[in-house]
């Protein structure tokens, strides 16, 4: 049976037409009002209609489309396979299979759309869907119509899953983000309505969008988006007496966080307080840079879905750029201040640091220094005692060179 399915799959897309967008044929199958949950005033109404007429989508029933329903990975692979097959041949007459997506999965594996099996019942994230549809068309199907600079999408940086595919789709006018700031939300799940809009722009270049992403986001938006990724640390000696407080922030979904090395010096134990007041014990240390006063830590928790901050390229900053510092000065957790980069490369004791004016105080060590897109450009580390807002941060690119390793407890660190 498997051999028959594979043979049928291979024959689905064979020598029917020359590859190209002209192979996508629009029909008049959709009838206005046929789905009770798709109103003409809805933003997605025309995309549902077009996706239906291009043969990408059908309803969940004769009268329900479920535009807000989450797209599964099985559905996402099916869409990508159909997109590829129609582009290449003008048709996508796949045979039926059980489950329905099995024949599409085989085709996707054979044609480089996916390279391994997935959990097809799981919801598709926006990043994964972007990668699948990007893989379904050749590179020349995505001509650049938008000038989107590297790091120009506020929540998509090189470490983000499917980074290259997402930028290619933005630059081709296929993706535009989920708000007026161009925010992509790569880890969020994608809805059927959103997938309809993307499929139409993939199949019909006339619907692709020219746009310019903003170079900055309002401070209040940056605060709201970032505050759930910052932490306050409090350290204690062997007798449980508080030594100091400091700041830090998560840098990965799995719970790695960064702060200054001096924040935990001479500490036998430490706690981490989150933005909402929850307190966790510090588990230990995973990487240390004495040269740059940085340390990567983790906390006592089994969570694998932490909010974290995206890291910018600190080599791209310029003196005069606006910045924000977000941390816990004097144990005042969730404090944001603003300023500018006074000097992008200040030589202090033989080290090149970022000098900035956003006010910081005792306890701000380890604070995130953010650019106007909410990406981290540096880790606040010190200030000049005599002067006005003469503050220094370690460029974030130094952190990128640190790889988390085996856990070291604070007791082990103390006895080194």
SEVOBA-482140 format. One line per 2 residues: number of its first residue (from 0); for each residue x, z, y of C-alpha. Coordinates in pm, 1 decimal. Each point is the difference from the previous one (the first is absolute). Layout:
! SEVOBA-482140
NUM	X,Z,Y  ...
END
This chain:
! SEVOBA-482140
0	0.0,0.0,0.0  285.7,88.4,237.8
2	160.6,-338.4,-66.9  -326.6,-174.4,81.3
4	-38.4,195.3,325.5  357.9,-74.5,103.8
6	-42.1,-368.7,-77.0  -321.8,-8.4,200.1
8	170.6,182.1,284.6  285.3,-248.1,14.5
10	-242.6,-292.8,3.3  -209.8,143.7,284.3
12	238.2,-119.0,270.2  141.5,-327.8,-122.2
14	43.9,-319.8,194.9  -337.5,-9.2,174.3
16	120.6,-59.9,356.2  298.0,25.3,230.5
18	67.1,354.6,120.8  -135.3,88.2,342.0
20	-267.6,168.0,208.9  -223.2,-304.6,-30.2
22	-67.7,112.0,-356.2  -216.7,286.5,125.7
24	-353.8,-139.6,10.9  -272.3,170.1,203.9
26	-353.9,4.7,-141.4  -338.2,108.8,134.2
28	-76.2,235.7,-287.5  -39.5,307.7,220.0
30	-349.7,68.8,130.2  -37.4,207.0,317.0
32	-153.3,336.0,-82.3  58.2,-21.7,-373.5
34	191.4,330.4,3.2  -186.9,297.3,145.0
36	328.4,171.7,94.9  139.8,-293.9,201.6
38	-164.0,-26.9,342.8  69.5,-283.4,241.8
40	125.9,249.6,259.0  261.5,143.1,-237.8
42	361.2,-94.2,80.0  48.0,-118.0,-357.3
44	-317.5,-208.4,-28.0  159.8,-340.1,52.3
46	297.0,87.2,-221.1  -229.2,94.8,-287.2
48	-183.7,-328.8,50.5  318.9,-205.2,10.0
50	158.7,179.8,-296.1  -317.7,-57.3,-197.8
52	-10.9,-368.2,89.7  366.5,-48.8,-90.1
54	-69.5,154.5,-340.2  219.3,307.4,37.6
56	-273.1,264.5,-9.3  -344.6,59.7,-145.6
58	-228.4,298.0,52.8  -7.9,314.8,-208.3
60	-356.0,-113.0,-71.4  -232.8,-272.2,123.3
62	-90.5,212.0,303.4  302.2,228.0,55.3
64	350.2,-97.3,110.0  151.0,350.4,48.6
66	223.9,-87.5,298.3  138.2,353.8,24.2
68	78.2,23.4,-370.1  364.7,29.3,-95.4
70	168.0,-302.5,-151.1  151.7,76.3,-340.7
72	337.5,-132.7,-108.9  -179.9,-208.0,-260.8
74	-204.5,-163.9,274.4  308.9,-40.9,218.7
76	194.7,-178.7,-274.5  -305.7,-218.4,-68.3
78	-17.6,-104.4,365.9  372.7,-75.3,14.0
80	-16.8,-206.8,-318.3  -296.7,-201.5,127.3
82	172.1,-50.3,335.9  309.3,-135.4,-171.2
84	-187.3,-224.0,-241.6  -226.3,-156.3,262.2
86	292.1,-59.4,237.2  192.5,-176.7,-275.2
88	-278.5,-202.5,-161.7  -327.4,26.1,190.6
90	-180.5,193.4,-271.5  2.6,335.2,-176.6
92	-212.3,-42.5,-310.7  131.1,299.4,-187.2
94	-160.3,76.5,-336.8  -183.5,326.8,-48.4
96	193.3,292.8,-144.9  -52.6,365.7,-82.4
98	70.0,178.7,221.3  -80.5,-261.1,262.5
100	343.5,21.4,161.9  202.2,-51.1,-321.8
102	21.3,-378.7,35.6  99.2,35.3,367.4
104	265.5,256.9,-86.2  153.6,-236.3,-254.4
106	2.9,-275.7,259.0  150.5,230.7,265.6
108	275.6,108.4,-238.0  75.7,-361.3,-92.0
110	13.5,-115.3,361.7  202.8,277.2,161.7
112	-287.6,164.9,186.1  71.1,323.8,-185.4
114	302.1,82.5,-214.4  -143.8,286.4,-205.9
116	-333.0,150.2,-96.4  -185.9,228.6,242.1
118	-275.7,256.7,-25.2  -270.9,-257.3,61.1
120	-277.9,256.2,39.2  179.9,176.9,286.5
122	-83.1,-81.4,362.0  231.7,-253.3,162.6
124	194.7,125.0,298.8  26.8,-219.6,305.4
126	373.2,-41.8,-62.6  -48.4,-103.8,-362.1
128	-273.5,-248.2,90.6  222.8,-151.7,268.5
130	277.3,-46.4,-255.6  -229.9,-161.0,-255.8
132	-145.8,-261.4,233.2  342.2,-67.9,152.5
134	134.0,-67.6,-348.5  -289.8,-238.2,-65.6
136	103.3,-262.9,256.5  332.6,-170.8,73.8
138	205.4,118.5,297.6  -80.6,-312.1,203.1
140	-369.8,96.3,-11.6  81.0,277.6,249.1
142	131.2,-173.2,313.8  85.5,244.0,277.5
144	-249.5,0.0,288.4  58.2,356.7,126.9
146	320.8,151.9,131.9  4.2,334.6,-182.2
148	342.1,166.6,34.3  156.2,204.4,-276.2
150	-145.7,353.0,17.6  -278.2,-144.0,218.3
152	-276.3,114.8,-237.9  -19.9,369.9,76.1
154	-51.1,123.1,-356.9  195.0,-265.1,-192.4
156	378.5,39.6,-20.5  249.4,-139.8,-253.5
158	-59.2,295.0,-233.0  -374.4,-75.4,-11.8
160	-136.3,-154.9,-318.9  -45.6,-379.1,36.4
162	172.1,1.5,342.1  107.8,-365.8,-11.7
164	-341.5,-124.7,-110.6  -181.3,200.5,267.0
166	220.2,-129.2,282.1  -34.1,-357.4,-124.8
168	-379.7,32.1,-0.8  -7.0,152.3,349.5
170	227.1,-272.4,133.5  -221.1,-264.8,-161.1
172	-314.5,144.4,162.6  -155.9,110.4,-328.8
174	27.3,373.2,59.5  -69.3,165.8,333.1
176	-18.8,368.6,-85.4  -282.4,250.7,-4.2
178	-11.2,85.4,371.7  106.8,-124.9,342.5
180	353.0,126.8,-59.6  47.9,-222.2,-304.4
182	23.5,296.9,-237.9  0.7,-127.4,-358.2
184	-57.7,319.9,-206.5  197.4,-128.3,-300.1
186	-85.8,292.8,-228.3  -373.3,-14.0,68.2
188	-232.4,-174.0,-241.9  -148.1,-335.0,95.7
190	-373.3,-68.9,11.2  -181.3,-308.7,-122.3
192	-90.8,-94.8,357.3  362.7,22.5,114.1
194	109.8,-207.8,-297.4  -257.8,-267.0,93.2
196	152.1,-35.4,348.1  352.5,-28.6,-138.1
198	-95.9,-256.0,-264.6  -162.1,-225.9,259.7
200	308.4,3.6,221.3  212.7,-76.4,-304.3
202	-210.7,-296.1,-109.1  -90.5,-141.6,342.3
204	285.0,2.2,256.8  -248.1,-80.7,279.0
206	-119.2,361.5,-22.8  346.5,152.1,37.4
208	49.3,211.7,311.2  244.9,-21.6,285.3
210	86.3,346.6,126.5  259.8,219.8,163.6
212	49.8,353.3,-124.7  38.8,274.4,262.8
214	348.5,141.3,54.5  -135.5,352.0,29.5
216	-276.0,235.2,-106.4  -146.8,277.5,220.4
218	162.9,340.5,-42.4  -323.6,161.5,-114.1
220	-32.4,-254.8,-280.3  360.6,49.2,-106.2
222	-54.5,376.2,-7.1  -315.3,-26.1,-209.9
224	165.2,-235.8,-247.3  328.4,188.0,-26.2
226	-85.5,367.4,18.0  -104.2,28.0,-364.3
228	351.7,-102.0,-103.4  193.4,261.6,201.4
230	95.0,346.2,-124.7  131.9,329.2,132.1
232	267.0,177.6,-201.2  69.0,372.4,7.3
234	310.6,133.0,-173.7  69.8,348.2,-137.1
236	304.1,197.4,-111.1  38.9,162.3,-341.8
238	-205.4,298.9,115.0  -288.1,-213.5,122.3
240	79.1,41.0,367.7  -81.5,-304.7,213.2
242	307.7,-182.4,130.1  -136.3,-291.9,198.6
244	-265.7,-268.9,18.8  54.3,-372.7,16.6
246	-177.1,-331.5,-24.5  -10.3,-286.5,-245.7
248	-212.6,-283.7,-132.4  -87.4,-174.4,-324.5
250	173.5,-328.9,-72.7  -163.5,-91.7,-331.3
252	-332.3,15.6,-178.1  160.5,210.8,-272.0
254	78.9,281.4,241.5  360.0,-42.0,111.3
256	45.8,134.7,352.5  288.2,4.8,246.4
258	127.9,263.1,240.4  330.8,107.1,152.2
260	256.3,161.7,-225.3  42.2,282.9,248.7
262	-369.1,93.0,-38.6  56.7,133.7,-352.1
264	357.7,122.4,32.3  52.9,348.7,-146.1
266	-356.0,8.5,-133.0  -86.5,148.1,-338.5
268	-355.8,-132.8,13.0  -231.3,-192.1,229.3
270	-363.0,-91.9,51.1  -158.0,-317.4,128.0
272	-312.6,5.1,215.7  -208.1,-316.2,22.0
274	-199.3,-129.1,295.2  -317.1,168.1,-132.7
276	159.9,341.1,-50.4  56.7,-24.3,-375.3
278	325.6,169.0,-103.7  220.4,-98.7,-294.8
280	333.1,134.8,-128.4  296.7,-230.8,47.3
282	107.4,-126.6,-341.2  353.4,-94.3,93.4
284	240.3,-265.6,122.2  48.5,-356.7,-126.7
286	260.6,-144.0,239.4  233.3,131.8,269.2
288	193.0,-165.7,281.0  224.0,252.5,170.4
290	136.9,-277.5,219.1  -341.5,-80.3,146.8
292	-165.4,341.9,-30.5  -274.2,-133.7,-229.4
294	-152.7,132.6,-318.9  -272.3,-129.2,-231.6
296	-222.6,266.0,-154.9  -317.6,31.3,-206.7
298	-270.7,262.8,-27.8  -164.2,182.3,-289.4
300	-292.6,-227.6,-78.5  -104.2,-259.1,-256.6
302	-164.7,-224.1,260.7  109.0,-362.7,4.1
304	-205.8,-120.0,296.0  164.1,153.4,305.8
306	-39.1,-158.5,338.3  335.8,-112.3,132.1
308	155.5,-165.5,302.7  133.0,-355.3,0.9
310	365.0,-44.7,93.1  101.3,-245.7,271.3
312	334.4,-177.1,36.5  191.6,219.6,243.4
314	237.7,-288.8,72.3  -286.4,-174.3,181.8
316	-63.0,266.9,263.7  105.6,-46.6,360.1
318	77.3,245.6,277.5  -317.1,44.6,200.6
320	-239.7,-32.5,-295.0  -290.7,243.3,-1.5
322	12.0,262.2,-275.6  -190.1,301.7,-128.6
324	127.0,316.0,-168.6  -232.8,156.1,-256.2
326	82.0,336.8,-152.0  -32.8,377.5,23.0
328	199.6,143.8,294.0  -8.6,380.0,5.1
330	-218.6,-21.2,-313.7  -270.5,-178.8,201.2
332	-90.7,-242.8,-276.8  -145.2,-339.4,92.0
334	167.4,-37.5,340.1  54.6,-346.4,147.6
336	204.9,-78.2,310.9  93.7,-327.8,163.8
338	305.7,-144.5,168.6  241.6,-290.6,-14.1
340	323.2,-91.6,-173.5  259.7,107.3,255.8
342	282.9,-161.2,-192.0  -39.3,-178.3,-330.1
344	352.2,80.5,-115.9  143.3,315.1,153.6
346	342.4,96.7,-136.9  -4.4,372.6,-68.9
348	298.1,139.0,-188.4  76.6,-337.3,-150.7
350	-357.5,-58.3,-116.8  -238.7,-257.8,145.6
352	-329.8,176.0,73.2  -319.9,-93.4,181.3
354	-35.8,180.0,330.9  -363.4,41.9,104.3
356	-210.5,190.9,253.0  -313.1,104.0,-194.4
358	12.8,381.0,35.6  102.4,203.0,-304.6
360	75.7,370.4,-45.8  131.4,243.3,-260.9
362	-181.4,-87.5,-321.1  -15.3,-370.3,82.4
364	298.2,-76.6,-221.4  -120.2,-249.6,-260.5
366	-281.0,-137.4,217.8  -91.5,-365.1,-32.5
368	96.6,-212.9,300.3  -247.4,-288.6,1.5
370	-17.3,-336.8,168.6  -319.7,-131.5,159.0
372	-124.2,-132.2,-334.9  28.8,343.4,-159.2
374	307.4,-91.9,-205.2  289.2,246.3,-25.7
376	313.8,-100.8,188.0  183.3,330.1,-34.9
378	5.4,365.4,-103.7  28.7,247.1,288.2
380	311.0,208.9,-55.9  129.8,171.4,316.8
382	-8.1,36.2,377.3  245.5,74.7,276.4
384	-63.5,359.7,107.7  69.5,-69.3,365.6
386	-202.3,-291.5,128.2  -346.6,-148.0,9.8
388	-124.3,-162.4,-321.0  342.7,-105.8,-119.0
390	-104.4,-31.2,-363.2  160.3,-168.1,-299.4
392	-131.8,-155.0,-319.6  169.5,-134.3,-311.2
394	-81.1,-373.4,-36.2  -242.5,-45.5,-287.2
396	214.8,-268.0,-163.5  237.2,277.5,-110.5
398	-285.9,152.2,-197.6  -64.3,-332.2,-172.5
400	347.7,22.8,-149.9  -85.4,330.9,-171.4
402	-142.0,-25.1,-351.9  -198.4,296.9,-136.5
404	172.8,138.6,-306.5  -31.2,296.6,-233.1
406	-158.8,316.5,133.5  222.6,273.0,139.3
408	-161.0,334.7,79.2  75.0,179.8,324.3
410	179.4,269.4,-196.8  227.6,-264.7,-150.0
412	55.9,-149.9,343.2  80.2,343.5,142.2
414	261.6,67.0,-267.1  184.0,-331.3,40.8
END
